[in-house]
Amino acid sequence: MYEYRRRNKLGAGSILLILIFILVIAALAVLYFVNKGKFWDILPIASIVIIVLSLIFAIFNMARKADGGFIFIILFLIFLAGLVLSNLFGPFALNKNAQEASDKGDYKSAIKNYEEIIKNYSTSRYYNEALKNVVSDYNNAGDFENTIKYLNLCIEKKIIDTESLEVKKIFSNSYSKLAEKAYGRQDYNAAALNYIMTINILKDILANFPDSDEAFISNYKIPEYLYKAADSYKKAGNFSQGIEILKQLLKDYPESTQVKEGGDLIFGSYMEEVLNLIDNSKYSEALDEYLSAAELALKNNPEIQIDMYNSQVFSKIPEETLLEYAAGICKEGNYAGALQIFTYMFSAYPELSENINPYYATCKVKILSKSSYEVLPEIKLVSNIKNQGNFVLTVYNRTEKELILYFNSTAGSLFKLKAGSRLDITLSAGNFEIAGEFAETISPVYYGNFNFEENKRYSQVFIMETAATESTKKAATSTTKSDTSTTTTTTSGETSTTQ
């Protein structure tokens, strides 16, 4: 006879656990459609827990020959499949594949996997890691546009510290590479903007990490990028912006190797802008820009042939406009700029000499008064004359070079004396600033003040100090009154007998 044994029923604990597992399955199903990122994060954890519990309760119930023990076997298999799926699909698998590809240098595959995480699993715990790693892989792959894009996204999500040195290094490198690429394809505006971005980041590194190696490198890179940014702006036709950047280069980095090239570039930028303004009949603006350029160019390169450029610019501007502009800046105190224009006009428009002379003389007096000058030779009172409101100054040029004298009072006057000649100068009485120089020589120059009274005749003798002995000086002085050299008449109608 066989003994019949009745099968046991599932215990209350087993039934409760089965219900819990079924609820977990339902919850995971809902989560899959609501939040895939969290679903794939939770699935392997839930699967491992339920696999272990299912296996334990399956063995326990099968040993007891309890009805329904097979349910735990089914649950075991379901969550075992879930664990396998979580390793083949979802963010965990993608992140693992991306890391393996990145380690092999296959940045394209790594980026593809990371971007899928970023796009489809933004709530996954692998999202932040994928976002940081994709920055590195894009940077290694040379895709600097996306490097910057995802680096900014990391900052926006507060995944990385925007003030960290490493972040600033990636930004500066990326922007500099973008600038080089843009310059290479002749997109000069984009190149200039990216160089400026690079410069700003390098300055930030200098300010916040002064003792780092990157700060040391920045000191050399900034002037280089300033020059490149200015060159890019120039090629893009944005001359004013390029000029401002070059001014910064020359001011802040005078010892850099780019200063010489920067000086040449700034002048070239000015010239192109000036010629463009002239083409549009904006003469005053053109002259403003050109004189600024000339001043800067002479400062950086005193040997520059500025007369050639003067002719190139001034010849394109109507003479009336030139004269009016130069007279205006002379009155404003820009004597050097005005003198540049008047010097050109003397040779180009000799018929305007009478109009140019007063301003030219004023400019010369003011400029020579600031130079290293010698005191004017003594002016002596010779005699009384009859010339109401005027005075006469007899000047003797006892040198071997042409002498040029400039008088400045309410207006300027210019006088030239050939070597060995005498000149009677008649002007309205008053206090004058007087300057003198020899033609075609730099020194000596003379400057002084003298108050001339009306109805008076004065004399003054110029001799070359280096060639004259004391006896020669005395002889020159004693022969002043008996001089028989050629006398040149002047602007006044005063007549007197030469003594």
C-alpha positions in Angstrom: 0.0 0.0 0.0 1.1 3.5 -0.8 1.0 6.2 1.9 -0.6 9.4 0.6 0.9 12.7 1.8 -1.0 15.9 1.2 0.9 18.9 -0.3 1.4 21.9 2.0 -0.1 25.3 1.3 2.1 28.4 0.8 2.7 30.2 4.0 1.4 33.7 4.7 5.0 35.1 4.4 5.5 33.6 1.0 2.1 34.9 -0.3 3.0 38.4 1.0 6.4 38.3 -0.6 4.9 37.2 -4.0 2.4 40.1 -3.8 5.3 42.5 -3.0 7.3 41.2 -6.0 4.3 41.5 -8.3 3.8 45.1 -7.1 7.5 45.7 -7.8 7.0 44.5 -11.3 4.0 46.8 -11.8 5.9 49.7 -10.3 8.9 49.1 -12.6 6.6 48.9 -15.6 5.1 52.3 -14.8 8.5 53.8 -14.1 9.7 52.6 -17.5 7.2 54.8 -19.2 7.5 57.7 -16.7 11.2 57.9 -16.0 13.5 55.6 -18.0 16.6 56.9 -16.4 15.4 55.9 -12.9 14.0 52.6 -14.3 17.4 51.4 -15.5 19.1 52.6 -12.3 16.6 50.7 -10.1 16.2 47.6 -12.3 19.5 45.9 -11.5 19.2 46.6 -7.7 15.7 45.3 -7.6 16.6 42.4 -9.7 19.5 41.3 -7.5 17.4 41.5 -4.3 14.4 39.6 -5.8 16.6 37.0 -7.4 18.2 36.2 -4.1 14.9 36.2 -2.2 13.1 34.2 -4.9 15.8 31.6 -4.9 15.7 31.2 -1.2 11.9 31.0 -1.0 11.8 28.7 -4.0 14.1 26.2 -2.3 12.3 26.6 1.0 8.8 25.9 -0.5 10.0 23.1 -2.8 11.6 21.4 0.3 8.2 21.7 2.1 6.5 20.6 -1.1 4.3 23.6 -0.8 1.8 24.5 -3.5 2.9 27.6 -5.5 6.7 27.2 -5.0 7.1 27.3 -8.7 6.0 31.0 -8.6 9.3 31.9 -7.0 11.1 30.1 -9.8 9.2 32.2 -12.3 10.0 35.4 -10.4 13.6 34.3 -10.2 13.8 33.9 -14.0 11.9 37.2 -14.7 14.3 39.3 -12.6 17.3 37.3 -13.8 16.3 38.4 -17.3 15.9 41.9 -15.9 19.5 41.8 -14.5 20.8 40.6 -17.9 18.9 43.3 -19.8 20.3 46.0 -17.5 23.8 44.9 -18.5 23.0 44.9 -22.2 20.8 48.0 -22.5 20.2 51.3 -20.7 22.6 53.9 -19.2 24.8 51.3 -17.4 25.6 49.4 -20.6 26.0 52.7 -22.5 28.4 54.1 -19.9 30.4 50.9 -19.8 30.7 50.8 -23.6 31.7 54.5 -23.7 34.4 54.1 -21.2 35.9 51.1 -23.0 35.8 52.9 -26.4 37.4 56.0 -24.8 40.2 53.9 -23.3 40.9 52.6 -26.8 40.9 56.1 -28.3 37.7 55.4 -30.2 36.3 58.8 -29.2 33.5 58.7 -31.9 32.0 55.6 -30.4 32.4 56.9 -26.8 30.7 60.2 -27.7 27.8 58.3 -29.3 27.2 56.3 -26.2 27.6 59.3 -23.9 25.2 61.4 -26.0 22.6 58.7 -25.8 22.7 58.8 -22.1 22.5 62.6 -22.1 19.6 62.6 -24.5 17.5 59.8 -23.2 18.5 59.2 -19.6 18.8 62.6 -18.1 17.6 61.3 -14.7 20.0 58.4 -14.5 22.8 58.4 -12.1 25.2 58.0 -15.0 24.0 61.3 -16.6 26.5 63.6 -14.7 29.4 61.2 -15.4 28.5 61.0 -19.1 28.3 64.8 -19.3 31.7 65.3 -17.9 33.3 62.5 -19.9 31.8 63.6 -23.2 33.5 67.0 -22.7 36.9 65.2 -22.4 36.2 63.0 -25.4 35.1 65.9 -27.6 38.2 67.8 -26.6 40.4 64.8 -27.4 38.6 64.3 -30.7 39.3 68.0 -31.7 35.6 69.0 -31.8 36.0 72.2 -29.8 32.5 73.6 -30.6 30.9 70.7 -28.8 33.6 70.7 -26.1 32.5 74.3 -25.2 28.8 73.4 -25.6 28.9 70.5 -23.2 31.3 72.3 -20.8 28.8 75.1 -20.5 26.0 72.5 -20.0 28.1 71.0 -17.1 28.4 74.5 -15.6 24.7 75.1 -16.0 23.8 71.8 -14.3 26.4 72.7 -11.6 28.2 69.4 -12.2 31.7 71.1 -12.4 33.2 74.2 -10.8 33.4 77.0 -13.3 36.2 78.6 -11.3 38.5 75.6 -11.4 41.8 75.9 -13.2 41.2 72.7 -15.2 37.9 74.1 -16.6 39.6 77.4 -17.6 42.4 75.4 -19.4 39.8 73.5 -21.5 38.0 76.7 -22.3 41.1 78.6 -23.3 42.4 75.8 -25.4 39.1 75.3 -27.1 38.5 78.9 -28.0 42.1 79.3 -29.3 41.7 76.3 -31.5 38.3 77.6 -32.8 40.0 80.9 -33.5 42.7 79.2 -35.6 40.2 77.2 -37.6 38.1 80.3 -38.3 41.1 82.3 -39.4 42.1 79.4 -41.7 38.7 79.5 -43.4 38.9 83.3 -43.6 36.0 83.8 -41.2 37.9 86.7 -39.5 35.1 88.0 -37.3 34.7 84.6 -35.7 38.5 84.3 -35.4 38.7 87.6 -33.6 35.9 86.9 -31.2 37.3 83.5 -30.3 40.8 85.1 -29.7 39.2 87.7 -27.4 37.4 84.9 -25.5 40.8 83.1 -25.1 42.5 86.3 -23.9 39.8 86.9 -21.3 40.1 83.4 -19.9 43.9 83.6 -19.8 43.7 86.9 -17.9 41.4 85.2 -15.4 44.0 82.5 -15.0 46.6 85.1 -14.3 44.5 86.9 -11.8 43.3 83.8 -9.9 46.1 81.3 -10.3 49.2 83.6 -10.4 51.6 80.9 -9.3 50.5 78.2 -11.7 52.4 77.0 -14.8 49.3 78.1 -16.8 49.7 81.7 -15.5 53.4 81.7 -16.7 52.3 80.5 -20.1 49.5 83.0 -20.2 52.0 85.9 -20.0 53.4 84.8 -23.4 50.1 83.7 -25.0 48.1 86.9 -24.3 50.2 89.3 -26.4 50.3 86.7 -29.2 46.5 86.4 -29.2 46.0 90.1 -28.9 48.0 90.5 -32.1 46.1 87.7 -33.8 42.8 89.2 -32.8 43.8 92.6 -34.1 45.0 91.1 -37.4 41.7 89.2 -37.7 39.6 92.4 -37.1 41.8 94.2 -39.7 41.1 91.5 -42.3 37.4 91.6 -41.4 37.4 95.4 -42.1 36.7 96.3 -38.4 39.7 98.7 -38.2 38.6 100.6 -35.1 38.3 97.4 -33.0 41.6 96.1 -34.2 43.3 99.4 -33.4 42.0 99.4 -29.8 43.3 95.9 -29.3 46.7 96.8 -30.7 46.8 99.9 -28.4 46.2 97.5 -25.5 49.1 95.2 -26.7 51.5 98.2 -27.0 50.5 99.5 -23.6 50.3 96.4 -21.5 53.0 94.2 -23.1 55.8 96.6 -24.3 58.4 93.9 -23.9 56.7 91.3 -25.9 58.0 90.1 -29.3 54.7 91.1 -30.9 55.2 94.8 -30.2 57.2 95.6 -33.4 54.7 93.7 -35.6 51.9 95.2 -33.6 53.2 98.7 -34.3 53.3 98.0 -38.0 49.9 96.4 -38.0 48.2 99.3 -36.1 49.6 101.8 -38.6 48.4 99.6 -41.5 44.9 99.3 -39.8 44.8 103.1 -39.4 45.8 103.7 -43.0 43.1 101.4 -44.4 40.5 103.0 -42.1 41.7 106.5 -43.1 41.5 105.8 -46.8 38.1 104.3 -46.4 36.9 107.5 -44.6 38.4 109.7 -47.3 36.6 107.6 -50.0 33.4 108.5 -48.1 34.3 112.2 -47.9 34.7 112.1 -44.1 37.8 114.2 -44.2 37.9 115.4 -40.6 37.4 111.9 -39.2 40.1 110.6 -41.6 42.6 113.3 -40.5 41.8 112.6 -36.8 42.6 108.9 -37.4 45.6 109.5 -39.5 47.3 111.9 -37.0 46.7 109.4 -34.2 48.3 106.7 -36.4 51.3 108.8 -37.3 51.9 109.8 -33.7 51.8 106.1 -32.6 53.9 105.0 -35.5 56.6 107.5 -34.8 56.6 106.6 -31.2 57.2 102.9 -32.0 59.4 103.4 -35.0 61.1 106.9 -35.2 62.7 105.9 -38.5 59.4 105.5 -40.3 59.2 107.5 -43.5 56.1 109.5 -42.4 56.4 112.0 -45.2 55.5 109.4 -47.8 52.3 108.5 -45.9 51.5 112.2 -45.4 51.5 112.7 -49.1 49.4 109.6 -49.6 46.7 110.9 -47.3 46.8 114.7 -47.6 46.9 114.6 -51.4 43.4 113.1 -51.4 41.9 115.9 -49.3 40.9 119.3 -50.8 43.5 122.0 -49.8 40.8 124.3 -48.3 39.7 121.5 -46.0 43.3 120.7 -45.1 44.1 124.3 -44.2 40.9 124.7 -42.2 41.5 121.5 -40.3 45.1 122.2 -39.6 44.4 125.8 -38.4 41.7 124.4 -36.1 43.9 121.8 -34.4 46.7 124.4 -34.1 44.3 126.6 -32.1 43.4 123.6 -30.0 47.1 123.0 -29.1 47.8 120.0 -31.4 50.9 121.7 -32.8 52.7 118.5 -33.9 49.7 117.3 -35.9 49.1 120.7 -37.5 52.8 121.0 -38.4 52.6 117.8 -40.3 49.9 119.1 -42.5 51.4 122.6 -42.9 54.8 121.1 -43.9 53.1 119.1 -46.6 51.1 122.1 -47.8 54.2 124.3 -48.1 55.5 122.0 -50.8 52.2 121.0 -52.4 50.5 124.4 -52.4 53.2 127.1 -52.4 50.5 129.6 -53.5 49.0 129.3 -50.0 52.2 130.1 -48.2 50.9 133.5 -47.0 47.9 131.8 -45.3 50.1 128.9 -43.9 53.0 131.0 -42.5 51.3 132.4 -39.3 50.1 128.9 -38.2 53.3 127.2 -39.2 55.3 129.7 -37.2 53.1 129.3 -34.1 53.5 125.5 -34.3 57.2 125.7 -34.6 57.6 128.1 -31.7 55.4 125.9 -29.4 57.2 122.7 -30.4 60.8 124.1 -30.2 60.0 125.6 -26.8 59.5 122.1 -25.4 62.8 120.8 -27.0 66.3 121.0 -25.7 67.0 124.5 -26.9 69.7 127.2 -26.5 69.0 130.7 -25.3 68.5 133.2 -28.1 71.5 135.4 -28.9 71.2 138.8 -27.2 68.8 141.3 -28.6 70.2 144.8 -28.3 68.5 148.2 -28.6 70.3 150.1 -31.4 68.4 153.3 -31.9 65.1 155.1 -31.9 63.1 155.3 -35.2 59.9 156.7 -36.4 57.5 153.9 -37.1 54.3 154.3 -35.1 53.2 151.0 -33.4 56.0 149.0 -34.9 59.6 148.0 -34.1 62.5 146.9 -36.4 64.8 144.0 -35.6 67.9 143.6 -37.7 69.1 140.0 -37.7 72.6 139.0 -38.8 73.2 135.4 -39.8 76.9 135.0 -39.4 76.8 131.2 -40.0 77.2 129.0 -43.1 73.7 127.8 -43.0 70.3 129.2 -43.7 68.6 130.4 -40.6 64.8 130.3 -40.0 63.2 132.4 -37.3 59.7 132.1 -36.0 57.8 134.8 -34.1 54.6 134.2 -32.2 52.4 136.8 -30.5 48.8 137.2 -31.4 49.8 135.6 -34.8 52.8 133.9 -36.1 55.5 135.1 -38.5 58.2 133.2 -40.4 61.5 134.6 -41.7 64.4 133.0 -43.5 68.0 134.3 -43.7 70.5 132.9 -46.1 74.0 132.2 -44.8 76.0 135.5 -44.3 72.9 137.7 -44.8 71.1 140.4 -42.9 67.4 140.9 -42.5 65.3 143.8 -41.2 62.1 142.5 -39.5 59.3 144.9 -38.9 56.4 143.9 -36.7 53.9 145.4 -34.4 55.3 146.2 -31.0 54.7 143.7 -28.2 55.9 140.6 -26.4 57.0 137.8 -28.7 58.0 134.2 -28.3 60.9 133.6 -30.7 62.3 130.3 -31.9 65.1 129.7 -34.4 66.7 126.8 -36.2 69.0 126.1 -39.1 67.7 124.5 -42.3 68.5 120.8 -42.8 70.0 120.5 -39.3 68.5 119.2 -36.1 70.6 121.3 -33.7 71.2 123.8 -32.3 67.7 125.3 -31.9 66.9 128.5 -30.1 64.1 129.8 -28.0 63.3 132.9 -25.9 60.9 135.7 -25.1 61.4 139.4 -25.8 59.2 142.6 -25.4 59.7 144.9 -28.3 58.8 148.6 -27.9 57.4 150.7 -30.7 59.6 153.2 -32.5 62.7 151.2 -31.6 65.4 149.4 -33.7 67.0 146.3 -32.3 69.8 144.0 -33.5 70.6 140.3 -33.1 73.6 138.3 -34.3 73.7 134.5 -34.9 77.2 132.9 -35.1 78.3 129.3 -34.9 79.7 128.9 -31.4 81.9 126.0 -32.2 83.8 127.8 -35.0 84.1 131.2 -33.3 86.7 132.3 -30.8 86.1 135.1 -28.4 88.0 137.5 -30.6 85.8 136.5 -33.6 82.7 137.1 -31.5 83.8 140.6 -30.6 84.7 141.3 -34.2 81.3 140.1 -35.3 79.6 142.4 -32.8 81.7 145.4 -33.7 81.0 145.0 -37.4 77.2 144.8 -36.8 76.7 148.5 -37.3 78.9 148.7 -40.4 77.5 145.5 -42.1 77.2 145.9 -45.9 75.6 142.5 -46.6 72.5 142.1 -48.6 69.4 143.5 -46.8 66.0 141.8 -47.3 62.9 144.0 -46.8 60.0 142.7 -44.7 56.3 143.1 -44.2 56.4 146.6 -42.7 56.5 149.8 -44.6 58.9 151.4 -42.1 61.9 153.1 -43.7 65.1 154.0 -41.9 68.6 154.4 -42.8 70.8 151.4 -42.1 73.5 152.4 -39.6 
